[in-house]
Structure formats: structure tokens, C-alpha cells
């Protein structure tokens, strides 16, 4: 059900000490075509009961790729040792 509906928001994040990658891009319900374009791999981290997508590229490269798909950054923050970007894509 979730994959049929194209969700307009996406979160990406990275640890401050790992700003050159890896980058977390989306969650288990993210659009698989977008995740393939980004080169992301779905993983379940030990101790979590959910999947997330990881890509080896740094956030800047992912942000550039997502801009090519029509996403734009709407906010960015630091949470502890994590950097988080929220992106939005207009769906028409």
C-alpha cells in the first residue's frame, strides 16, 4: 500500500563524524525507484525493528541527486551527533 502512494517528504541523515558517508536516506516505505537511483541498500540495524536505506555517498551528493528529482530542502538541524535534512517534492 505505501509503495503505491508517492510520499512527498524524505529525511536524510548522517553522523557528524561521518559527514563523508554513509548517509541514511528514507525508511522502509520509501519509493524503491528513488532508492535505486540513489544507490541505497535496505538494512535492518541490529536492535531495530524497522528497515532503513543506507548509501555510501556523503549527504552533499545525495542532496544534489534528490534536487535532480525535484526535491528541495525545507529544514535542516543537528540532533546530538546527527545531522538531519527534511526534503519535500511537489506532487502534481
Secondary structure as GFF3:
##gff-version 3
##sequence-region A 1 92
A	DSSP	beta_strand	9	15	.	.	.	ID=ss1
A	DSSP	three_ten_helix	16	18	.	.	.	ID=ss2
A	DSSP	beta_strand	23	27	.	.	.	ID=ss3
A	DSSP	alpha_helix	32	38	.	.	.	ID=ss4
A	DSSP	beta_strand	41	43	.	.	.	ID=ss5
A	DSSP	beta_strand	52	55	.	.	.	ID=ss6
A	DSSP	alpha_helix	59	68	.	.	.	ID=ss7
A	DSSP	beta_strand	71	79	.	.	.	ID=ss8
A	DSSP	beta_strand	82	89	.	.	.	ID=ss9
###
